Amino acid sequence: MHIEFGAIDHVDRQDKPISETYDSRLRLVQLCEQAGFSTFHITEHHFTPFGLAPSPLIFLAAASRITKRIRFAPLVLIATLYHPLRLAAEICMLDHLTKGRIEIGTGRGISPYELACFNIPADEAPEIYRESVEVLLAALTSNEVHYEGKYFQHAGVPIELKPLQKPHPPLWYGTASAETAARAARQNASIVSLQPAERAHEPISRYKAEWEAAHGGSGMKMPKAGITRHVYVAETDREAEERGYYGFEKFYDSLAYLWRKFGAIPLGMDDLVRVRKDSLIVGSPVRVADEIGRQIEESGANYFAARFAYGNLTHEESVRSLDLFATKVMPQFQSSRP
């Protein structure tokens, strides 16, 4: 079984100065590159301790100066919150700054409370997002943008800055539905899912079928169809459980912050245990490798994105977990190809 590995980070708040968290996370990006991870992902959130990188492209610009090979794919840029022409220009800048290592993940934004802080009604977000992505792709691939929509209107806007990668950087989508996965496959875009392995199986299977139908005879390599999990690796299962669960509880508190603030979070302790079970893989290298193998087989994924830094895990703990993962887990999935 050959699986490609990436890393993902929310850059969630810790009980230490924000500058120290940034320094720690940037160092982890360097270590991920050295360990052979193909791609680094970063999320976008606003007005919440869940995300200290509300401008993912700024963080990735910093990361690009201290790395040479690892690719960068935000998961996701909340296109609903950007003017698409400006977003296109900033993506082009980063594509050149990284020498063609940027990829584009977009979404409409899953938190109605974050959108509401920008005065965007949740029921209008899907249409704003659709128009925004259409303008964005036009700006990345055209000399002029002509567009007439409900939210965006442009008549012959000249486009001077073009991306390094043609026709545009590779696309990503986060998905929980088979239909979204199918649409991404037709666009030759990569996907990643947060769903439990058994539920991720349907969208990933649909993705593969649609991609083969649309691109199977082209000679192109199928993009990534992945799952993502929190990971904590230690020498023993007991230590990994103790520290991994500790980090996840703080991470979940940050995730739930805005929902609790507005009295809308319905999850209790039983729900937290379930979410943790679905999202977190902890244990010795052998146990972690076995669980990843099981989930890859059950879901059908060809890509796995691990989160090593979350909650109040120390930098040293994340580094040690990443090192054990890279030296003792990853090799189990890179010895042969199907």
Secondary structure as the mmCIF struct_conf table of DSSP 4:
data_model
#
loop_
_struct_conf.conf_type_id
_struct_conf.id
_struct_conf.beg_label_comp_id
_struct_conf.beg_label_asym_id
_struct_conf.beg_label_seq_id
_struct_conf.end_label_comp_id
_struct_conf.end_label_asym_id
_struct_conf.end_label_seq_id
STRN STRN1 GLU A 4 ASP A 9
BEND BEND1 ASP A 15 LYS A 16
HELX_RH_AL_P HELX_RH_AL_P1 ILE A 18 ALA A 35
TURN_TY1_P TURN_TY1_P1 GLY A 36 GLY A 36
STRN STRN2 THR A 39 ILE A 42
BEND BEND2 PHE A 47 THR A 48
TURN_TY1_P TURN_TY1_P2 PRO A 49 PHE A 50
BEND BEND3 LEU A 52 LEU A 52
BEND BEND4 PRO A 54 SER A 55
HELX_RH_AL_P HELX_RH_AL_P2 PRO A 56 SER A 64
TURN_TY1_P TURN_TY1_P3 ARG A 65 ILE A 66
BEND BEND5 LYS A 68 ARG A 69
STRN STRN3 ARG A 71 PHE A 72
BEND BEND6 LEU A 75 LEU A 75
STRN STRN4 LEU A 77 ILE A 78
HELX_RH_3T_P HELX_RH_3T_P1 ALA A 79 LEU A 81
BEND BEND7 TYR A 82 TYR A 82
HELX_RH_AL_P HELX_RH_AL_P3 PRO A 84 LEU A 97
TURN_TY1_P TURN_TY1_P4 THR A 98 LYS A 99
BEND BEND8 GLY A 100 GLY A 100
STRN STRN5 ILE A 102 ILE A 102
STRN STRN6 ILE A 104 GLY A 107
BEND BEND9 ILE A 110 ILE A 110
HELX_RH_AL_P HELX_RH_AL_P4 PRO A 112 CYS A 117
TURN_TY1_P TURN_TY1_P5 PHE A 118 ASN A 119
TURN_TY1_P TURN_TY1_P6 ALA A 122 GLU A 124
HELX_RH_AL_P HELX_RH_AL_P5 ALA A 125 THR A 141
BEND BEND10 ASN A 143 ASN A 143
STRN STRN7 GLU A 144 GLU A 148
BEND BEND11 LYS A 150 TYR A 151
STRN STRN8 GLN A 153 PRO A 158
BEND BEND12 LEU A 164 PRO A 169
HELX_LH_PP_P HELX_LH_PP_P1 PRO A 170 PRO A 170
STRN STRN9 LEU A 171 GLY A 174
BEND BEND13 ALA A 176 SER A 177
HELX_RH_AL_P HELX_RH_AL_P6 ALA A 178 ARG A 186
TURN_TY1_P TURN_TY1_P7 GLN A 187 ASN A 188
STRN STRN10 SER A 190 SER A 193
BEND BEND14 GLN A 195 GLN A 195
HELX_RH_AL_P HELX_RH_AL_P7 ALA A 197 HIS A 215
TURN_TY1_P TURN_TY1_P8 GLY A 216 GLY A 217
BEND BEND15 SER A 218 SER A 218
HELX_LH_PP_P HELX_LH_PP_P2 MET A 220 MET A 222
STRN STRN11 ALA A 225 VAL A 233
BEND BEND16 GLU A 235 THR A 236
HELX_RH_AL_P HELX_RH_AL_P8 ASP A 237 LEU A 255
TURN_TY1_P TURN_TY1_P9 ALA A 256 ALA A 256
HELX_RH_AL_P HELX_RH_AL_P9 TYR A 257 LYS A 261
TURN_TY1_P TURN_TY1_P10 PHE A 262 GLY A 263
HELX_RH_AL_P HELX_RH_AL_P10 MET A 269 SER A 279
STRN STRN12 LEU A 280 GLY A 283
HELX_RH_AL_P HELX_RH_AL_P11 PRO A 285 SER A 299
TURN_TY1_P TURN_TY1_P11 GLY A 300 GLY A 300
BEND BEND17 ASN A 302 ASN A 302
STRN STRN13 TYR A 303 ARG A 307
TURN_TY1_P TURN_TY1_P12 GLY A 311 ASN A 312
HELX_RH_AL_P HELX_RH_AL_P12 HIS A 315 LEU A 324
HELX_RH_PI_P HELX_RH_PI_P1 PHE A 325 VAL A 329
HELX_RH_3T_P HELX_RH_3T_P2 MET A 330 PHE A 333
BEND BEND18 GLN A 334 SER A 335
#
